[in-house]
Amino acid sequence: MNAKPSYRPASTADGRFIAEMIDLSSDGVALIEWSEGASKAENCSPLDIGARLYESGEGDYSYRNCWIAEWSGQRAGMLLGFPMHARGEGERVPSPPFDGSDVFAPYKFLEAPDTWYICGVAVLPEYRGHGVGTGLMRLAREQAGVQGYDRLSLVVFEENAVALRLYKRLGYEITDRAPIVPHPLIRCSGDALLMVADQSLDP
């Protein structure tokens, strides 16, 4: 490949691609919630529900908080990020060990308030190894700075050795961990890791 990646804000037309990339980056976690929505709608797949969510301009999970990486005019990857605010007094987050009743408990626990949260970053397999993912992570730092955040955070599965290695190389450090609550749709086991990076340590 002789081309170079380019990056642009997402549009509502990117909704399904974003949903596909979120499924890829979350190793199935996002499909759990979308599957619940699909079970209540006629002729809808979980990805249909995800696409509708990201086609919306409302809330954190919107195309408005996404950026698309392109390669020779083709979509190659995606970044979703937004500010992570502290939970309210009544929004208690349990600590490990979890009782298994809430599959999302580890990710609620692994939140770093007052950071710019990288909720999802993914690159299609055919475009990996060409700096697309690194470019998206640099874009995340830029967006954090624009919005006034001096720290960034993300959650990664410990089993995802490739992503973990990239994040460490880019200055992210493991600050906490929690065991994954098993679910048939989740494609990883073991621990989820909270990683945080300081803007002043931009590599």
N, CA, C and O of each residue as an XYZ file, in Angstrom:
812
protein
N       0.836     -1.197      0.000
C       0.000      0.000      0.000
C       0.868      1.244      0.000
O       1.681      1.423      0.907
N       0.718      2.105     -0.992
C       1.507      3.321     -1.088
C       0.760      4.550     -0.587
O       1.348      5.619     -0.427
N      -0.540      4.394     -0.340
C      -1.339      5.524      0.105
C      -1.071      5.813      1.583
O      -0.356      5.075      2.261
N      -1.662      6.903      2.060
C      -1.584      7.259      3.479
C      -2.995      7.470      4.006
O      -3.889      7.855      3.252
N      -3.201      7.219      5.302
C      -4.546      7.415      5.849
C      -4.896      8.889      5.970
O      -4.027      9.740      6.157
N      -6.173      9.168      5.861
C      -6.698     10.501      6.136
C      -7.835     10.343      7.145
O      -8.370      9.250      7.330
N      -8.190     11.441      7.785
C      -9.160     11.364      8.877
C     -10.190     12.474      8.716
O      -9.866     13.587      8.302
N     -11.427     12.153      9.049
C     -12.514     13.124      8.928
C     -13.556     12.867     10.011
O     -13.648     11.749     10.519
N     -14.347     13.888     10.376
C     -15.469     13.646     11.285
C     -16.478     12.716     10.623
O     -16.682     12.773      9.410
N     -17.102     11.869     11.414
C     -18.117     10.962     10.890
C     -19.392     11.728     10.553
O     -19.615     12.838     11.037
N     -20.219     11.116      9.715
C     -21.533     11.662      9.376
C     -22.583     10.598      9.669
O     -22.258      9.449      9.968
N     -23.831     10.995      9.579
C     -24.901     10.036      9.853
C     -24.857      8.848      8.888
O     -25.327      7.762      9.226
N     -24.301      9.045      7.698
C     -24.190      7.959      6.719
C     -23.188      6.886      7.142
O     -23.153      5.803      6.558
N     -22.375      7.185      8.155
C     -21.387      6.225      8.637
C     -21.935      5.328      9.743
O     -21.196      4.516     10.299
N     -23.216      5.465     10.066
C     -23.777      4.786     11.224
C     -23.507      3.288     11.279
O     -23.076      2.774     12.311
N     -23.757      2.584     10.176
C     -23.565      1.130     10.205
C     -22.086      0.770     10.299
O     -21.721     -0.159     11.020
N     -21.241      1.488      9.587
C     -19.803      1.225      9.680
C     -19.324      1.431     11.113
O     -18.540      0.633     11.627
N     -19.789      2.494     11.755
C     -19.406      2.743     13.142
C     -19.836      1.582     14.023
O     -19.057      1.109     14.851
N     -21.074      1.115     13.850
C     -21.560     -0.006     14.656
C     -20.692     -1.247     14.445
O     -20.377     -1.953     15.403
N     -20.310     -1.511     13.216
C     -19.455     -2.668     12.924
C     -18.096     -2.518     13.606
O     -17.551     -3.491     14.128
N     -17.553     -1.310     13.602
C     -16.258     -1.071     14.235
C     -16.357     -1.136     15.767
O     -15.436     -1.605     16.435
N     -17.471     -0.666     16.309
C     -17.672     -0.753     17.751
C     -17.781     -2.214     18.176
O     -17.232     -2.599     19.208
N     -18.480     -3.025     17.396
C     -18.539     -4.457     17.691
C     -17.139     -5.055     17.675
O     -16.789     -5.854     18.543
N     -16.339     -4.664     16.684
C     -14.975     -5.173     16.570
C     -14.134     -4.754     17.772
O     -13.422     -5.576     18.350
N     -14.214     -3.480     18.149
C     -13.362     -2.970     19.224
C     -13.801     -3.456     20.602
O     -12.979     -3.570     21.512
N     -15.089     -3.740     20.758
C     -15.601     -4.150     22.075
C     -15.608     -5.660     22.261
O     -15.993     -6.150     23.322
N     -15.188     -6.400     21.243
C     -15.165     -7.873     21.317
C     -16.503     -8.445     21.756
O     -16.563     -9.404     22.526
N     -17.581     -7.838     21.251
C     -18.910     -8.381     21.478
C     -19.711     -7.720     22.576
O     -20.914     -7.960     22.680
N     -19.079     -6.888     23.408
C     -19.803     -6.277     24.525
C     -20.968     -5.425     24.027
O     -22.067     -5.489     24.578
N     -20.726     -4.621     22.979
C     -21.790     -3.752     22.470
C     -22.967     -4.558     21.941
O     -24.112     -4.117     22.036
N     -22.696     -5.741     21.385
C     -23.776     -6.565     20.832
C     -24.781     -6.989     21.883
O     -25.940     -7.251     21.561
N     -24.356     -7.059     23.136
C     -25.273     -7.491     24.191
C     -26.444     -6.532     24.300
O     -27.604     -6.942     24.275
N     -26.125     -5.237     24.422
C     -27.190     -4.232     24.541
C     -27.994     -4.139     23.250
O     -29.219     -4.025     23.291
N     -27.320     -4.186     22.113
C     -28.041     -4.109     20.845
C     -28.950     -5.316     20.646
O     -30.022     -5.188     20.054
N     -28.544     -6.475     21.128
C     -29.369     -7.677     20.997
C     -30.669     -7.532     21.778
O     -31.720     -8.006     21.347
N     -30.588     -6.877     22.923
C     -31.796     -6.629     23.712
C     -32.765     -5.750     22.927
O     -33.973     -5.985     22.927
N     -32.216     -4.725     22.252
C     -33.068     -3.862     21.435
C     -33.647     -4.592     20.250
O     -34.807     -4.383     19.893
N     -32.843     -5.456     19.628
C     -33.306     -6.201     18.452
C     -34.422     -7.166     18.809
O     -35.303     -7.429     17.990
N     -34.392     -7.698     20.030
C     -35.429     -8.652     20.451
C     -36.795     -7.993     20.592
O     -37.820     -8.675     20.609
N     -36.809     -6.669     20.693
C     -38.071     -5.939     20.858
C     -38.543     -5.297     19.560
O     -39.589     -4.649     19.530
N     -37.772     -5.476     18.483
C     -38.121     -4.855     17.202
C     -38.274     -5.933     16.131
O     -37.624     -6.977     16.183
N     -39.137     -5.662     15.171
C     -39.357     -6.620     14.089
C     -38.300     -6.463     13.011
O     -37.940     -5.352     12.623
N     -37.806     -7.616     12.531
C     -36.879     -7.648     11.391
C     -35.658     -6.762     11.594
O     -35.211     -6.091     10.664
N     -35.115     -6.758     12.818
C     -33.931     -5.963     13.131
C     -32.856     -6.864     13.708
O     -33.120     -7.676     14.596
N     -31.642     -6.714     13.196
C     -30.505     -7.421     13.768
C     -29.871     -6.524     14.828
O     -30.147     -5.325     14.862
N     -29.023     -7.088     15.696
C     -28.313     -6.236     16.651
C     -27.532     -5.115     15.972
O     -27.503     -3.991     16.474
N     -26.893     -5.412     14.827
C     -26.151     -4.365     14.129
C     -27.077     -3.283     13.578
O     -26.681     -2.122     13.482
N     -28.293     -3.650     13.219
C     -29.267     -2.640     12.792
C     -29.530     -1.658     13.927
O     -29.598     -0.448     13.713
N     -29.679     -2.199     15.144
C     -29.927     -1.346     16.306
C     -28.723     -0.454     16.564
O     -28.875      0.736     16.838
N     -27.529     -1.025     16.479
C     -26.326     -0.226     16.667
C     -26.200      0.873     15.638
O     -25.833      2.001     15.966
N     -26.503      0.549     14.390
C     -26.417      1.548     13.324
C     -27.379      2.705     13.581
O     -27.022      3.869     13.405
N     -28.590      2.378     13.995
C     -29.581      3.431     14.292
C     -29.086      4.324     15.431
O     -29.269      5.541     15.399
N     -28.463      3.713     16.431
C     -27.951      4.473     17.567
C     -26.916      5.494     17.097
O     -26.970      6.660     17.487
N     -25.973      5.055     16.259
C     -24.898      5.943     15.843
C     -25.313      6.896     14.734
O     -24.630      7.892     14.498
N     -26.404      6.619     14.055
C     -26.945      7.567     13.078
C     -27.577      8.769     13.768
O     -27.775      9.817     13.154
N     -27.888      8.606     15.043
C     -28.516      9.680     15.812
C     -27.483     10.734     16.167
O     -26.296     10.444     16.311
N     -27.956     11.950     16.302
C     -27.072     13.027     16.723
C     -27.122     13.285     18.214
O     -26.594     14.289     18.691
N     -27.761     12.375     18.964
C     -27.981     12.595     20.385
C     -27.088     11.703     21.235
O     -26.807     10.565     20.860
N     -26.642     12.215     22.377
C     -25.931     11.412     23.358
C     -24.479     11.136     23.003
O     -23.982     11.545     21.954
N     -23.811     10.427     23.913
C     -22.400     10.100     23.708
C     -22.212      9.134     22.545
O     -21.245      9.241     21.791
N     -23.141      8.190     22.405
C     -23.011      7.157     21.377
C     -23.672      7.638     20.086
O     -24.758      7.195     19.713
N     -22.984      8.551     19.427
C     -23.497      9.221     18.247
C     -22.359      9.417     17.252
O     -21.190      9.487     17.632
N     -22.715      9.504     15.986
C     -21.701      9.780     14.963
C     -20.971     11.087     15.249
O     -19.836     11.274     14.812
N     -21.623     11.994     15.984
C     -21.011     13.289     16.272
C     -19.740     13.158     17.120
O     -18.914     14.071     17.138
N     -19.579     12.045     17.814
C     -18.397     11.814     18.642
C     -17.420     10.836     17.979
O     -16.530     10.294     18.635
N     -17.597     10.620     16.680
C     -16.765      9.649     15.956
C     -15.949     10.320     14.853
O     -16.326     11.358     14.309
N     -14.828      9.696     14.550
C     -13.980     10.108     13.439
C     -13.664      8.872     12.610
O     -13.496      7.773     13.138
N     -13.589      9.076     11.312
C     -13.380      7.973     10.372
C     -11.995      8.096      9.745
O     -11.596      9.170      9.295
N     -11.271      6.982      9.722
C     -10.007      6.902      8.989
C     -10.310      6.349      7.605
O     -11.039      5.367      7.469
N      -9.754      6.976      6.586
C      -9.951      6.507      5.214
C      -8.600      6.205      4.570
O      -7.578      6.801      4.908
N      -8.630      5.270      3.643
C      -7.448      4.898      2.874
C      -7.861      4.820      1.408
O      -8.671      3.973      1.032
N      -7.310      5.693      0.591
C      -7.674      5.757     -0.833
C      -9.190      5.852     -1.014
O      -9.760      5.215     -1.900
N      -9.829      6.647     -0.169
C     -11.257      6.874     -0.287
C     -12.136      5.813      0.341
O     -13.362      5.927      0.309
N     -11.528      4.777      0.915
C     -12.292      3.694      1.544
C     -12.190      3.816      3.067
O     -11.129      4.141      3.599
N     -13.288      3.556      3.753
C     -13.259      3.597      5.213
C     -12.377      2.477      5.744
O     -12.542      1.313      5.376
N     -11.450      2.836      6.601
C     -10.463      1.876      7.102
C     -10.513      1.687      8.612
O     -10.090      0.648      9.119
N     -11.022      2.673      9.333
C     -11.048      2.569     10.787
C     -11.925      3.649     11.385
O     -12.475      4.488     10.671
N     -12.049      3.620     12.710
C     -12.979      4.518     13.389
C     -12.516      4.770     14.817
O     -11.934      3.898     15.462
N     -12.786      5.979     15.295
C     -12.541      6.372     16.675
C     -13.820      6.936     17.262
O     -14.484      7.760     16.633
N     -14.174      6.496     18.472
C     -15.284      7.074     19.232
C     -14.723      7.569     20.556
O     -14.102      6.803     21.293
N     -14.936      8.838     20.863
C     -14.444      9.383     22.118
C     -15.313     10.514     22.616
O     -15.947     11.224     21.835
N     -15.332     10.674     23.932
C     -16.131     11.737     24.545
C     -15.670     11.931     25.990
O     -14.987     11.064     26.535
N     -16.032     13.053     26.620
C     -15.642     13.291     28.011
C     -16.307     12.290     28.952
O     -17.482     11.957     28.795
N     -15.536     11.818     29.930
C     -16.061     10.925     30.958
C     -16.290     11.755     32.226
O     -15.341     12.246     32.838
N     -17.552     11.902     32.606
C     -17.896     12.681     33.785
C     -18.088     11.761     34.992
O     -18.369     10.571     34.843
N     -17.934     12.322     36.165
C     -18.150     11.561     37.390
C     -19.626     11.188     37.517
O     -20.501     11.964     37.131
N     -19.897     10.022     38.047
C     -21.270      9.587     38.265
C     -21.886     10.359     39.429
O     -21.183     10.842     40.317
N     -23.214     10.465     39.405
C     -23.938     11.151     40.463
C     -23.947     10.353     41.757
O     -23.570      9.181     41.777
N     -24.375     10.988     42.825
C     -24.372     10.360     44.143
C     -25.171      9.057     44.157
O     -24.784      8.096     44.821
N     -26.280      9.025     43.427
C     -27.143      7.840     43.464
C     -26.741      6.741     42.497
O     -27.379      5.688     42.464
N     -25.688      6.965     41.702
C     -25.279      5.984     40.697
C     -24.122      5.131     41.224
O     -22.991      5.225     40.748
N     -24.428      4.319     42.195
C     -23.398      3.501     42.834
C     -22.817      2.484     41.855
O     -23.560      1.814     41.137
N     -21.505      2.370     41.826
C     -20.820      1.403     40.973
C     -20.202      0.331     41.866
O     -19.349      0.650     42.694
N     -20.605     -0.921     41.721
C     -20.046     -1.964     42.589
C     -18.579     -2.229     42.281
O     -18.106     -2.006     41.167
N     -17.878     -2.709     43.295
C     -16.481     -3.108     43.127
C     -16.399     -4.619     42.961
O     -17.289     -5.337     43.417
N     -15.347     -5.111     42.317
C     -15.159     -6.557     42.202
C     -15.005     -7.175     43.604
O     -14.551     -6.506     44.532
N     -15.385     -8.452     43.749
C     -15.915     -9.345     42.700
C     -17.374     -9.043     42.394
O     -18.125     -8.625     43.275
N     -17.778     -9.256     41.133
C     -19.140     -8.995     40.702
C     -19.976    -10.257     40.864
O     -19.462    -11.373     40.779
N     -21.266    -10.068     41.096
C     -22.136    -11.230     41.308
C     -22.628    -11.851     40.001
O     -23.319    -12.869     40.025
N     -22.279    -11.250     38.862
C     -22.656    -11.806     37.570
C     -23.996    -11.336     37.051
O     -24.382    -11.699     35.940
N     -24.723    -10.533     37.827
C     -26.048    -10.091     37.399
C     -25.994     -8.958     36.382
O     -26.955     -8.734     35.647
N     -24.876     -8.244     36.339
C     -24.738     -7.109     35.420
C     -23.478     -7.312     34.589
O     -22.367     -7.137     35.089
N     -23.645     -7.680     33.325
C     -22.490     -7.949     32.465
C     -21.668     -6.691     32.200
O     -20.502     -6.778     31.815
N     -22.277     -5.523     32.405
C     -21.570     -4.261     32.162
C     -20.855     -3.733     33.405
O     -20.208     -2.688     33.340
N     -20.959     -4.428     34.526
C     -20.384     -3.950     35.790
C     -18.895     -3.634     35.695
O     -18.474     -2.612     36.236
N     -18.066     -4.461     35.031
C     -16.638     -4.139     34.975
C     -16.346     -2.799     34.311
O     -15.423     -2.089     34.712
N     -17.137     -2.453     33.292
C     -16.859     -1.246     32.510
C     -17.380     -0.007     33.234
O     -16.844      1.088     33.061
N     -18.417     -0.179     34.037
C     -18.873      0.925     34.887
C     -17.852      1.185     35.994
O     -17.583      2.330     36.357
N     -17.295      0.106     36.515
C     -16.295      0.236     37.568
C     -15.014      0.877     37.039
O     -14.391      1.686     37.726
N     -14.631      0.521     35.837
C     -13.377      1.006     35.249
C     -13.596      2.326     34.509
O     -13.362      2.418     33.304
N     -14.034      3.312     35.219
C     -14.217      4.647     34.660
C     -13.260      5.608     35.337
O     -13.032      5.521     36.544
N     -12.708      6.513     34.570
C     -11.800      7.538     35.100
C     -12.445      8.899     34.877
O     -12.294      9.480     33.802
N     -13.156      9.416     35.865
C     -13.834     10.704     35.703
C     -12.866     11.822     35.338
O     -11.687     11.794     35.689
N     -13.399     12.796     34.630
C     -12.630     13.971     34.219
C     -11.493     13.617     33.268
O     -10.438     14.250     33.290
N     -11.711     12.606     32.435
C     -10.786     12.272     31.355
C     -11.558     12.285     30.044
O     -12.788     12.242     30.028
N     -10.815     12.344     28.950
C     -11.423     12.174     27.628
C     -11.335     10.686     27.325
O     -10.246     10.128     27.189
N     -12.499     10.052     27.221
C     -12.593      8.599     27.171
C     -12.613      8.088     25.732
O     -13.477      8.466     24.941
N     -11.654      7.226     25.404
C     -11.653      6.562     24.108
C     -12.537      5.325     24.241
O     -12.094      4.273     24.702
N     -13.773      5.471     23.833
C     -14.757      4.404     24.003
C     -14.541      3.277     23.003
O     -14.830      2.119     23.303
N     -14.037      3.605     21.824
C     -13.799      2.570     20.821
C     -12.841      3.057     19.759
O     -12.948      4.187     19.283
N     -11.897      2.197     19.386
C     -11.007      2.479     18.263
C     -10.756      1.151     17.561
O     -10.424      0.155     18.204
N     -10.917      1.140     16.247
C     -10.770     -0.110     15.505
C     -10.309      0.182     14.084
O     -10.622      1.226     13.511
N      -9.560     -0.763     13.532
C      -9.065     -0.684     12.165
C      -9.390     -2.003     11.474
O      -9.178     -3.074     12.043
N      -9.902     -1.930     10.255
C     -10.189     -3.154      9.506
C      -8.896     -3.942      9.285
O      -7.835     -3.348      9.093
N      -8.979     -5.272      9.311
C      -7.762     -6.104      9.222
C      -6.859     -5.772      8.041
O      -5.636     -5.785      8.178
N      -7.443     -5.476      6.888
C      -6.632     -5.244      5.697
C      -5.848     -3.931      5.737
O      -4.967     -3.716      4.904
N      -6.156     -3.052      6.693
C      -5.451     -1.779      6.786
C      -4.533     -1.698      8.011
O      -3.948     -0.649      8.281
N      -4.411     -2.783      8.733
C      -3.561     -2.773      9.923
C      -2.089     -2.820      9.536
O      -1.723     -3.325      8.474
N      -1.250     -2.279     10.426
C       0.183     -2.283     10.179
C       0.668     -1.139      9.321
O       1.823     -1.135      8.895
N      -0.200     -0.153      9.055
C       0.177      0.982      8.200
C      -0.004      2.324      8.905
O      -0.053      3.369      8.257
N      -0.103      2.291     10.245
C      -0.190      3.529     11.005
C      -1.575      4.101     11.160
O      -1.728      5.193     11.705
N      -2.605      3.387     10.691
C      -3.970      3.921     10.788
C      -4.400      4.034     12.248
O      -4.937      5.062     12.661
N      -4.166      2.977     13.030
C      -4.552      2.998     14.434
C      -3.777      4.028     15.234
O      -4.345      4.711     16.085
N      -2.490      4.145     14.968
C      -1.679      5.147     15.654
C      -2.188      6.548     15.335
O      -2.230      7.415     16.208
N      -2.577      6.766     14.069
C      -3.127      8.058     13.685
C      -4.425      8.371     14.414
O      -4.657      9.512     14.814
N      -5.268      7.363     14.586
C      -6.517      7.563     15.321
C      -6.244      7.902     16.781
O      -6.935      8.736     17.365
N      -5.249      7.265     17.368
C      -4.913      7.550     18.757
C      -4.323      8.952     18.902
O      -4.544      9.612     19.917
N      -3.580      9.408     17.906
C      -3.084     10.793     17.936
C      -4.250     11.773     17.822
O      -4.270     12.814     18.479
N      -5.207     11.426     16.989
C      -6.398     12.252     16.842
C      -7.154     12.335     18.171
O      -7.707     13.382     18.506
N      -7.177     11.239     18.920
C      -7.827     11.246     20.232
C      -7.166     12.273     21.151
O      -7.850     13.011     21.860
N      -5.839     12.316     21.134
C      -5.137     13.304     21.961
C      -5.480     14.727     21.517
O      -5.665     15.616     22.349
N      -5.563     14.932     20.217
C      -5.910     16.259     19.720
C      -7.296     16.678     20.194
O      -7.491     17.803     20.654
N      -8.255     15.764     20.077
C      -9.619     16.072     20.478
C      -9.714     16.328     21.979
O     -10.455     17.206     22.421
N      -8.954     15.552     22.762
C      -8.938     15.773     24.209
C      -8.441     17.178     24.521
O      -9.009     17.876     25.361
N      -7.370     17.589     23.833
C      -6.826     18.917     24.052
C      -7.791     20.012     23.663
O      -7.929     21.008     24.373
N      -8.468     19.832     22.528
C      -9.446     20.819     22.067
C     -10.552     21.002     23.106
O     -11.046     22.112     23.309
N     -10.937     19.904     23.760
C     -12.026     19.970     24.734
C     -11.535     20.253     26.154
O     -12.321     20.242     27.101
N     -10.233     20.507     26.299
C      -9.715     20.951     27.585
C      -9.370     19.852     28.570
O      -9.318     20.100     29.775
N      -9.130     18.633     28.081
C      -8.794     17.525     28.984
C      -7.299     17.227     28.905
O      -6.730     17.111     27.820
N      -6.669     17.105     30.087
C      -5.235     16.815     30.111
C      -4.940     15.341     30.354
O      -3.777     14.944     30.429
N      -5.995     14.520     30.480
C      -5.803     13.074     30.604
C      -6.792     12.350     29.706
O      -7.905     12.824     29.476
N      -6.373     11.193     29.202
C      -7.232     10.335     28.393
C      -7.321      8.974     29.065
O      -6.410      8.570     29.787
N      -8.426      8.266     28.825
C      -8.586      6.933     29.391
C      -9.208      6.010     28.365
O      -9.838      6.456     27.406
N      -9.025      4.715     28.578
C      -9.637      3.691     27.746
C      -9.673      2.391     28.533
O      -8.982      2.242     29.541
N     -10.485      1.452     28.063
C     -10.553      0.116     28.648
C     -10.213     -0.889     27.562
O     -10.739     -0.813     26.451
N      -9.337     -1.829     27.879
C      -8.924     -2.849     26.913
C      -8.921     -4.196     27.612
O      -8.633     -4.280     28.806
N      -9.238     -5.246     26.874
C      -9.145     -6.584     27.433
C      -7.677     -7.007     27.484
O      -6.926     -6.804     26.530
N      -7.286     -7.589     28.598
C      -5.895     -8.021     28.749
C      -5.514     -9.046     27.687
O      -4.350     -9.121     27.292
N      -6.480     -9.837     27.218
C      -6.209    -10.827     26.176
C      -5.850    -10.193     24.836
O      -5.227    -10.836     23.992
N      -6.240     -8.933     24.638
C      -5.976     -8.256     23.371
C      -4.545     -7.716     23.390
O      -4.322     -6.517     23.559
N      -3.579     -8.624     23.214
C      -2.169     -8.277     23.375
C      -1.703     -7.225     22.379
O      -0.876     -6.382     22.726
N      -2.213     -7.251     21.152
C      -1.785     -6.292     20.128
C      -2.187     -4.874     20.520
O      -1.368     -3.957     20.469
N      -3.459     -4.694     20.914
C      -3.925     -3.371     21.319
C      -3.210     -2.915     22.588
O      -2.826     -1.751     22.704
N      -3.035     -3.820     23.524
C      -2.371     -3.477     24.781
C      -0.948     -2.985     24.527
O      -0.493     -2.030     25.157
N      -0.263     -3.630     23.618
C       1.105     -3.234     23.278
C       1.130     -1.839     22.647
O       2.005     -1.031     22.956
N       0.163     -1.559     21.760
C       0.077     -0.240     21.132
C      -0.161      0.841     22.175
O       0.515      1.870     22.176
N      -1.118      0.608     23.060
C      -1.448      1.629     24.052
C      -0.263      1.905     24.977
O      -0.001      3.058     25.322
N       0.444      0.870     25.374
C       1.626      1.078     26.221
C       2.678      1.900     25.482
O       3.308      2.786     26.059
N       2.859      1.596     24.199
C       3.843      2.338     23.407
C       3.475      3.815     23.302
O       4.352      4.674     23.204
N       2.180      4.105     23.322
C       1.715      5.485     23.191
C       1.595      6.197     24.541
O       1.067      7.306     24.612
N       2.080      5.567     25.601
C       2.133      6.254     26.890
C       0.996      5.965     27.842
O       0.900      6.608     28.887
N       0.129      5.020     27.518
C      -0.968      4.660     28.416
C      -0.473      3.671     29.462
O       0.274      2.742     29.154
N      -0.901      3.885     30.707
C      -0.498      3.021     31.810
C      -1.719      2.370     32.441
O      -2.780      2.986     32.544
N      -1.560      1.134     32.857
C      -2.642      0.411     33.536
C      -2.807      0.985     34.938
O      -1.856      1.021     35.719
N      -4.019      1.433     35.250
C      -4.283      2.011     36.561
C      -5.258      1.191     37.386
O      -5.345      1.378     38.600
N      -5.998      0.283     36.750
C      -6.935     -0.570     37.487
C      -7.339     -1.728     36.592
O      -7.094     -1.711     35.386
N      -7.956     -2.727     37.190
C      -8.421     -3.880     36.425
C      -9.657     -4.464     37.092
O      -9.909     -4.234     38.275
N     -10.429     -5.229     36.311
C     -11.621     -5.883     36.832
C     -11.889     -7.135     36.010
O     -11.646     -7.144     34.803
N     -12.387     -8.196     36.647
C     -12.680     -9.424     35.896
C     -13.883     -9.249     34.985
O     -14.879     -8.640     35.377
N     -13.796     -9.777     33.780
C     -14.911     -9.742     32.839
C     -16.031    -10.632     33.359
O     -15.777    -11.742     33.825
N     -17.256    -10.156     33.281
C     -18.411    -11.000     33.587
C     -18.709    -11.814     32.327
O     -19.049    -11.234     31.296
N     -18.592    -13.137     32.385
C     -18.766    -13.957     31.173
C     -20.141    -13.803     30.551
O     -21.150    -13.655     31.241
N     -20.149    -13.841     29.217
C     -21.405    -13.778     28.452
C     -21.124    -14.433     27.107
O     -20.025    -14.286     26.572
N     -22.097    -15.155     26.546
C     -21.861    -15.842     25.264
C     -21.401    -14.936     24.125
O     -20.712    -15.396     23.214
N     -21.772    -13.656     24.161
C     -21.403    -12.751     23.072
C     -20.026    -12.118     23.258
O     -19.464    -11.584     22.302
N     -19.472    -12.169     24.468
C     -18.168    -11.563     24.709
C     -17.080    -12.530     24.270
O     -17.048    -13.688     24.687
N     -16.194    -12.034     23.422
C     -15.201    -12.894     22.789
C     -13.871    -12.946     23.547
O     -12.876    -13.437     23.013
N     -13.846    -12.445     24.783
C     -12.647    -12.497     25.608
C     -13.005    -12.958     27.013
O     -14.166    -12.920     27.423
N     -11.990    -13.389     27.733
C     -12.154    -13.744     29.138
C     -11.006    -13.116     29.917
O     -10.160    -12.437     29.334
N     -10.971    -13.334     31.215
C      -9.908    -12.752     32.022
C     -10.279    -11.375     32.541
O     -11.405    -11.149     32.984
N      -9.323    -10.456     32.483
C      -9.530     -9.120     33.042
C      -9.684     -8.057     31.974
O      -9.127     -8.158     30.881
N     -10.463     -7.022     32.322
C     -10.484     -5.772     31.557
C      -9.589     -4.788     32.292
O      -9.566     -4.762     33.522
N      -8.857     -3.981     31.545
C      -7.876     -3.062     32.122
C      -8.250     -1.616     31.846
O      -8.613     -1.265     30.724
N      -8.160     -0.780     32.869
C      -8.287      0.665     32.679
C      -6.897      1.226     32.447
O      -5.984      0.986     33.237
N      -6.733      1.979     31.351
C      -5.450      2.599     31.035
C      -5.650      4.110     30.908
O      -6.651      4.569     30.358
N      -4.690      4.873     31.420
C      -4.782      6.327     31.431
C      -3.478      6.907     30.904
O      -2.399      6.383     31.183
N      -3.580      7.988     30.145
C      -2.408      8.701     29.625
C      -2.525     10.172     29.945
O      -3.618     10.738     29.937
N      -1.391     10.787     30.227
C      -1.308     12.215     30.515
C      -0.909     12.952     29.242
O       0.023     12.542     28.549
N      -1.609     14.029     28.937
C      -1.298     14.802     27.731
C       0.141     15.315     27.736
O       0.753     15.454     26.677
N       0.678     15.594     28.909
C       2.030     16.151     28.976
C       3.080     15.130     28.602
O       4.235     15.485     28.368
N       2.690     13.846     28.540
C       3.623     12.773     28.185
C       3.398     12.296     26.762
O       3.689     11.144     26.443
N       2.885     13.166     25.901
C       2.613     12.802     24.511
C       3.885     12.274     23.853
O       4.873     13.000     23.746
N       3.868     10.983     23.401
C       5.089     10.399     22.843
C       5.443     10.986     21.480
O       6.445     10.595     20.882
